[in-house]
Each structure stands twice: as structure tokens, then as C-alpha cells.
Amino acid sequence: MTAAAPPTLHRLLAGTRPDGRPLSLIEHQNQHGVLPAPTRHDAQDLRDALRGAGLRGRGGAGFPAVRKLAAAWEAGKRGLVIANGAEGEPASLKDRTLLGRNPHLVLDGAQLAARATRAREVVVAVHEVGRLPVVVADAIAERRRSDVVPTRVLPVPARYVAGEASALARAAGGGPSLPALHDEPLAVRGPNGRPTVVLNAETLAGIALYLRRGPQWYGEIGTPDEPGSVLVTVRSDRTPALLLELPIGIPLRAALDAATVDTDELQAVLVGGYFGAWLATPAALSTPLSHAGLRQAGGVLGAGIVMALSRDECGLRATAEAVRYLANESAQQCGPCLNGLPAMATALENLASGAPPEGTLERVIALCGLVTGRGLCHHPDGSAALVRSALMVFAEDVIVHLAGDCHRPAGKALNVPVVAR
Amino acid sequence: MSKQLRLRVDWAACDGHGLCEQWAPELFTRDEWGFPVVADGPVPDDALEHARAAILACPVLALKLLPYG
């Protein structure tokens, strides 16, 4: 059953070109207007305006953006704002599309976040491959005279952990793109003692829209607690990957319909990304696409990714492919991740093979517990969460596999990159 | 009531030497690769002395006591 697809919104992506060429500063200002000028108590006024806005991070963790700004301000030192456009999720299209089509909206948000914390610098992190380093550098050059806070682009390796907040903070300070030990929140005390506010590109674009248009306009769509729109990447084995801008809180089914995914053919969706969670369909189809809605259903909004698994694909094999990829993407710094993730991938591959050795399921479960909480970053935790949700949602499949039977392929819904090693 | 503390491991520094387990066996076990597994929750008051001994014994200074919660 496919209802009429909802129209895709144009807020964050308003006025952008389908061919992907970026908006110039003038074109951007014609679309969205100019940035609000600094007021007498600019930092205070901006933070006040954002309080109660309900803007949560769109990178993965969904942390309230205003709390990071407040923490940096209260730290009492002038630091930096990092715009995170270096999304590690291979399944996501959103940040690179947003930055590529309208870098100025993200740069506006970064300026406002920097002004709200009296930061000395804005750093825009993007993957070093592709056109984004040039697109963003050109956009920065275009607005150099009007920007209050100096801005630079930071190209980082296109690796999963390179986009992790502490890895970005470290790279911004001239270090390697690897997660760093930090006993205090980065916003309080990042590398070199500087308060370091890391906000996802979409989060910053949301801040820019909210502070321009005000809470009433912003909240015309979305839910009372989570106003506005969200960028959602929908993938399945049968349909082209699609980026949609949708009202927060719209049912999961509407996102799948908009991407022309046949929901009758599905057995489950992976929401959030590789660090997200599987949800069984059709039960999950009415779940609201919001932080609160997905959380209540056992999922996460994460980076706004919805990956649809057909009935003729094997969820355990698909998960095993993703976990092997995540194991290869470990920064190789921390023993439990370096050793535990490959072991977890092997155990899951054994389970998914349909001919698992004795004790395989017990080993998968034990390794999930063993790696969790034992690393500088949440790479092992996120990987274990994915495996746990797979064991729950595909519990019947697990029994079938333990009995030595599986003939379904992994499919391509998760878009796991092929890693040559 | 004294403030509760937790043991923090610098996982990038830790090489799994295992001295922590020797000095504070009630607080540490080791996984199959030799890396420490720290007991959940705050360090009990009567184990603080052992925790401090383990911190001093760690050859790569990977351990630290931080406020719990």
C-alpha cells in the first residue's frame, strides 16, 4: 500500500539547484536574507534567542545545540566553533549535499554559533576528497569581508572516525584526525585548552534559519518539542538513494513512500546510520521521524538515515557486512576496539553464514558487552548497539541460522563500502 | 560523605601490561587480549588505596581517578 507521497520541503535546501552547483552569496541572500547584524550584547542575545528553540544535533547523538554553546560560554575562554561537514556515515547524503548546494547557510550558522560564544575562529571540516574543500573555500572567500569571525576550511580524511568530534577538534589544532582523550566536554575544554564547539552542518543550517525567521515560522512544521525540518537519506536495494527534507515527526512510512520504497516488501529498517538500530516492519512504519518518536520505538534519528531491508535480504548478513566495515574503520588506537571489533565481525559472519561453530551466538553477545564503553570514542559502543539491535529484530533469523540454514543475500540497502585490505 | 570517584582508562595509551590487575584485583580483570576490564560503578571507598596504587604502577600512566557521574 503506497499512499500519496508527501511533498519534499524546501527550507534548508531552499533555492538550491538540483544539479548541485552551489549558491553564490548573493543568491543565498536573495533566498534567505542577510545575516542578523551583531547587537550590543550579541553573544547573550543569540544564546537567549536559541534557548527553548528545541534544536538538537543532527550528527548522531542529538545533543541540544544550545547546551554546547552555553558550556563554551561558561568556560570563560574564547575558543572555536567547528562545523562538521565530514560525515563518516557512508550511507548519508545530507551534509555533503547541504554544504555542496548552499555552503552559505552552514557558514551563517557557524558565524552565529561563534558569535554566541565569542569564539575566535570557525573551522569547517569536510572530507579531503571530492569538491567540497574547494566549494567551501570559495564560499568563505566570497564572504570574508562581511564575516565577523575568521573562517577556514579543514580537509580531513574520508574515514569513519575522522568525523568524530574529538578527532575533528584534534585536527583543527594541527593534530592527526584521530579521536582524543578528553576528560571534560570538548565545549568546555578541547585541545590546547580551548573551548571547542562541534556542531553538525545541518544543525548549523537550522540555527541560521531559526535566528533569521524566528520561532513561529520555524515551528510551523515539526513537533512542539522538535520544531522544523530534517534531512533524511532513504536507501533500499531497489530504489536510488534519495535525500529528502521532511517535517520532523512525519511517520517513517511517509519517508519511505516519498522515496518510492515498496513498504509491503520490507522486513525491517535500519534507522540513524551504522550506529543506529534496526526496527521491524510493518510495526515501525507509523513511528514518527523525530528524536523522541524513534527513541520510544527503540531507534535513533542519528544522522537521519533510513535503510530499508527487503524480505528477500538477510538482515544478519547485512549487519555483518556493516560491522566488518566498522571494524576496518577503527582508528586502531584502543586495544578493546582494535581487537574486539574484528572478533565481533568474525563471530557475526560465522552466525550469518548459516553454519556457525558451537557457541557463536554466545560469543557475539559477550563481545557486544566487552567492547562497550572501552574506547576513547563511541566507535565500539555504536558498533555493539547495531549488533544488539540486529539480534533482537532478527531473533527468528538467528534461530534459523543456528540450525544451519540461510540462503538470502546481504543486499545493498546499507551501502557498505567495499574495503580493500 | 566523600565524593564518589571512577577510574578512567586512557585507551590509546594502554598497552595491556596488566599491572593494574596485580595492584587492584578487586577493580580490574583482563580481557582475552590482556586489556583491562574495569569494574562498573564508582570505586568503593575501601578500594581507593588499591586504585591509587594501580594508577602509580601503570607504566604508561593510562589511569586516573575522576568524579563519578
Interface residues (C-beta under 8 A of the other chain):
Chain A: L178 P179 L181 D183 Q333 C334 G335 P336 C337 N339 G340 L370 R374 G375 L376
Chain B: R8 V9 D10 W11 A12 A13 C14 D15 G16 D31 E32 W33 G34 F35 V37 K64 L66
